[in-house]
Amino acid sequence: MAAFNKLGGLLRHSALASGVTASSSPAVFSAARLMSTKLFVGGLSWGVDDVKLREAFSGFGDVTEARVITDRDTGRSRGFGFVNYTNSDDANAAISGMDGKEIDGRPVRVNIATDRPAGNRGGGGYGGGSFGGGGMVVATKAMVMAIKCIKDI
């Protein structure tokens, strides 16, 4: 999902840099908007778990995933989470309906989730955590293909 959010950001940036406007190429912006179905929910109380988060947001549409982020050492909530919807209309309705509302006695902040900024994210004290395979290679190839399509528009 992060790769698709990144792709959406690159599509928007590329289109804006090349002077493409929403009226001249609505497909580019629609594609980017459709990828914005992941919401950040901040200010959660420690008593909120995945089930409570899903229940709080399910009234706005089909929730595909609701996840409270926990500390890997203690297992305790870090006070934020993410909610994914099947479409952007449901996600936008949830932002309008839930931003500033209380869940489990605390007001929450709700907005479109963004990727973490690039840079050193640590990775632990034992040499970092960069293991793994070709996920980024596939995502990068998809982004290159999408940018080529934009240039053809």
C-alpha contacts under 8 A as a table, 3 or more apart, distances in Angstrom:
res1	aa1	res2	aa2	distance
1	M	4	F	5.18
1	M	5	N	6.32
2	A	5	N	5.02
2	A	6	K	6.08
2	A	115	D	6.69
3	A	6	K	4.98
3	A	7	L	6.05
3	A	136	M	7.75
3	A	139	A	5.90
4	F	7	L	4.81
4	F	8	G	6.09
4	F	35	M	6.59
4	F	139	A	7.88
5	N	8	G	5.03
5	N	9	G	6.28
5	N	32	A	7.96
5	N	35	M	6.08
5	N	36	S	6.92
5	N	114	T	7.44
5	N	115	D	7.22
6	K	9	G	5.06
6	K	10	L	6.17
6	K	115	D	7.05
7	L	10	L	5.03
7	L	11	L	6.06
7	L	32	A	7.82
7	L	143	M	5.73
8	G	11	L	5.06
8	G	12	R	6.24
8	G	31	A	7.17
8	G	32	A	4.34
8	G	33	R	7.50
8	G	35	M	6.41
9	G	12	R	5.16
9	G	13	H	6.06
9	G	32	A	7.02
10	L	13	H	5.00
10	L	14	S	5.81
10	L	143	M	7.66
10	L	147	I	7.96
11	L	14	S	5.17
11	L	15	A	5.98
11	L	28	V	6.87
11	L	29	F	7.86
11	L	32	A	6.73
11	L	146	A	7.36
11	L	147	I	6.74
11	L	150	I	7.70
12	R	15	A	5.20
12	R	16	L	6.08
12	R	28	V	7.38
12	R	29	F	6.67
12	R	32	A	6.71
13	H	16	L	5.19
13	H	17	A	5.98
14	S	17	A	5.11
14	S	18	S	6.15
14	S	147	I	7.22
14	S	150	I	7.84
15	A	18	S	5.25
15	A	19	G	6.32
15	A	20	V	5.04
15	A	21	T	7.32
15	A	28	V	7.54
15	A	150	I	7.11
16	L	19	G	5.12
16	L	20	V	5.59
16	L	21	T	6.84
17	A	20	V	7.57
20	V	24	S	6.29
20	V	25	S	6.53
21	T	24	S	5.25
21	T	25	S	6.24
21	T	26	P	7.83
22	A	25	S	5.41
22	A	26	P	5.00
22	A	28	V	7.79
22	A	29	F	6.24
23	S	26	P	5.71
25	S	28	V	5.84
25	S	29	F	7.19
25	S	153	I	7.74
26	P	29	F	5.32
26	P	30	S	5.93
27	A	30	S	4.98
27	A	31	A	5.99
28	V	31	A	5.30
28	V	32	A	6.41
28	V	150	I	7.51
29	F	32	A	5.03
29	F	33	R	5.98
30	S	33	R	4.99
30	S	34	L	5.99
31	A	34	L	5.20
31	A	35	M	6.58
32	A	35	M	5.35
32	A	36	S	6.96
33	R	36	S	5.29
33	R	88	S	6.88
34	L	37	T	6.77
34	L	87	N	6.56
34	L	88	S	5.49
35	M	38	K	7.95
35	M	88	S	7.31
36	S	39	L	7.89
36	S	88	S	5.94
36	S	91	A	7.76
36	S	112	I	6.57
36	S	113	A	7.73
37	T	84	N	5.64
37	T	85	Y	5.23
37	T	86	T	6.72
37	T	87	N	5.84
37	T	88	S	4.94
37	T	90	D	7.97
37	T	91	A	5.52
37	T	112	I	7.38
38	K	82	F	6.71
38	K	83	V	5.75
38	K	84	N	4.39
38	K	85	Y	6.50
38	K	91	A	7.27
38	K	112	I	6.12
38	K	113	A	5.58
39	L	82	F	5.45
39	L	83	V	5.12
39	L	84	N	6.23
39	L	91	A	7.00
39	L	95	I	7.92
39	L	110	V	6.63
39	L	111	N	5.54
39	L	112	I	4.51
39	L	113	A	4.71
40	F	80	F	7.39
40	F	81	G	6.07
40	F	82	F	4.79
40	F	83	V	6.73
40	F	109	R	7.80
40	F	110	V	5.66
40	F	111	N	5.45
40	F	112	I	5.88
40	F	113	A	4.66
40	F	114	T	7.98
41	V	44	L	7.28
41	V	80	F	5.52
41	V	81	G	5.19
41	V	82	F	5.77
41	V	83	V	7.40
41	V	108	V	6.49
41	V	109	R	5.58
41	V	110	V	4.66
41	V	111	N	6.88
42	G	79	G	6.33
42	G	80	F	4.35
42	G	81	G	6.56
42	G	108	V	5.52
42	G	109	R	4.95
42	G	110	V	6.52
43	G	79	G	5.50
43	G	80	F	5.98
43	G	106	R	6.97
43	G	107	P	6.64
43	G	108	V	4.82
43	G	109	R	6.29
44	L	48	V	6.54
44	L	79	G	4.57
44	L	80	F	5.47
44	L	81	G	7.75
44	L	103	I	7.09
44	L	104	D	7.91
44	L	106	R	6.61
44	L	107	P	7.66
44	L	108	V	6.14
45	S	48	V	5.77
45	S	77	S	7.98
45	S	79	G	5.97
45	S	103	I	7.64
45	S	104	D	6.54
45	S	105	G	7.52
45	S	106	R	6.23
46	W	49	D	7.92
46	W	76	R	7.12
46	W	77	S	5.35
46	W	78	R	7.43
46	W	79	G	6.20
47	G	77	S	7.84
47	G	104	D	7.25
48	V	51	V	7.91
48	V	52	K	5.73
48	V	53	L	6.51
48	V	68	V	7.56
48	V	77	S	7.80
48	V	103	I	7.89
48	V	104	D	6.86
49	D	52	K	5.43
49	D	53	L	6.21
49	D	67	R	7.64
49	D	68	V	5.91
49	D	77	S	7.81
50	D	53	L	5.15
50	D	54	R	6.15
50	D	66	A	5.63
50	D	67	R	4.99
50	D	68	V	5.44
51	V	54	R	5.16
51	V	55	E	6.19
51	V	66	A	7.51
52	K	55	E	5.05
52	K	56	A	6.14
53	L	56	A	5.19
53	L	57	F	6.45
53	L	66	A	6.15
53	L	67	R	7.34
53	L	68	V	7.43
53	L	83	V	7.88
54	R	57	F	5.33
54	R	58	S	5.76
54	R	63	V	6.94
54	R	65	E	7.50
54	R	66	A	5.22
54	R	83	V	7.45
55	E	58	S	5.31
55	E	59	G	7.56
56	A	59	G	7.08
56	A	103	I	7.24
57	F	60	F	6.00
57	F	61	G	7.66
57	F	63	V	7.30
57	F	83	V	7.75
57	F	94	A	6.68
57	F	98	M	7.85
58	S	61	G	5.60
58	S	62	D	6.30
58	S	63	V	5.82
60	F	90	D	5.64
60	F	91	A	7.53
60	F	93	A	6.17
60	F	94	A	5.51
61	G	85	Y	6.96
61	G	86	T	7.90
61	G	90	D	5.13
61	G	91	A	7.74
62	D	85	Y	5.79
62	D	86	T	6.03
62	D	90	D	7.51
63	V	66	A	7.03
63	V	83	V	6.95
63	V	84	N	5.76
63	V	85	Y	4.63
63	V	86	T	6.67
64	T	83	V	7.72
64	T	84	N	5.45
64	T	85	Y	5.45
64	T	86	T	6.35
65	E	82	F	7.84
65	E	83	V	5.71
65	E	84	N	5.09
65	E	85	Y	7.30
66	A	81	G	7.42
66	A	82	F	5.82
66	A	83	V	4.41
66	A	84	N	6.42
67	R	81	G	5.42
67	R	82	F	5.35
67	R	83	V	6.47
68	V	77	S	6.66
68	V	78	R	7.80
68	V	79	G	7.61
68	V	80	F	6.03
68	V	81	G	4.09
68	V	82	F	6.55
69	I	77	S	5.93
69	I	78	R	5.83
69	I	79	G	7.30
69	I	80	F	6.04
69	I	81	G	5.24
69	I	82	F	7.90
70	T	74	T	7.92
70	T	75	G	5.38
70	T	76	R	5.25
70	T	77	S	4.20
70	T	78	R	5.16
70	T	79	G	7.99
71	D	74	T	5.57
71	D	75	G	4.98
71	D	76	R	5.47
71	D	77	S	6.21
71	D	78	R	6.00
72	R	75	G	5.54
77	S	80	F	7.41
82	F	113	A	7.60
84	N	91	A	7.65
85	Y	88	S	7.05
85	Y	90	D	6.50
85	Y	91	A	5.91
86	T	90	D	7.56
87	N	90	D	5.78
87	N	91	A	6.62
88	S	91	A	4.85
88	S	92	N	6.04
89	D	92	N	5.16
89	D	93	A	6.16
90	D	93	A	5.03
90	D	94	A	6.17
91	A	94	A	5.08
91	A	95	I	6.33
92	N	95	I	5.07
92	N	96	S	6.31
93	A	96	S	5.17
93	A	97	G	5.99
94	A	97	G	5.00
94	A	98	M	5.63
94	A	99	D	7.80
94	A	110	V	8.00
95	I	98	M	5.48
95	I	99	D	5.51
95	I	110	V	5.52
95	I	111	N	5.89
95	I	112	I	7.93
96	S	99	D	6.10
97	G	101	K	7.69
98	M	101	K	5.12
98	M	102	E	7.92
98	M	108	V	7.44
98	M	109	R	7.77
98	M	110	V	6.60
99	D	107	P	7.94
99	D	108	V	6.08
99	D	109	R	5.02
99	D	110	V	4.75
99	D	111	N	7.49
100	G	107	P	5.20
100	G	108	V	5.23
100	G	109	R	5.72
100	G	110	V	7.59
101	K	106	R	7.85
101	K	107	P	5.06
101	K	108	V	5.95
102	E	105	G	5.52
102	E	106	R	4.84
102	E	107	P	4.04
102	E	108	V	6.06
103	I	106	R	5.49
103	I	107	P	6.34
103	I	108	V	6.85
122	G	128	G	6.37
122	G	129	G	7.93
123	G	126	Y	7.93
123	G	127	G	7.45
123	G	128	G	4.14
123	G	129	G	4.70
123	G	130	S	7.68
124	G	127	G	6.93
124	G	128	G	5.39
124	G	129	G	6.87
125	G	128	G	6.63
132	G	135	G	7.96
133	G	136	M	7.84
134	G	137	V	5.00
134	G	138	V	6.32
135	G	138	V	5.41
135	G	139	A	6.31
136	M	139	A	4.90
136	M	140	T	5.84
137	V	140	T	5.09
137	V	141	K	6.21
138	V	141	K	5.19
138	V	142	A	6.27
139	A	142	A	5.07
139	A	143	M	6.23
140	T	143	M	5.04
140	T	144	V	6.22
141	K	144	V	5.11
141	K	145	M	6.23
142	A	145	M	5.13
142	A	146	A	6.19
143	M	146	A	5.01
143	M	147	I	6.16
144	V	147	I	5.17
144	V	148	K	6.26
145	M	148	K	5.12
145	M	149	C	6.33
146	A	149	C	5.03
146	A	150	I	6.36
147	I	150	I	5.03
147	I	151	K	6.37
148	K	151	K	5.17
148	K	152	D	6.44
149	C	152	D	5.13
149	C	153	I	6.61
150	I	153	I	5.25
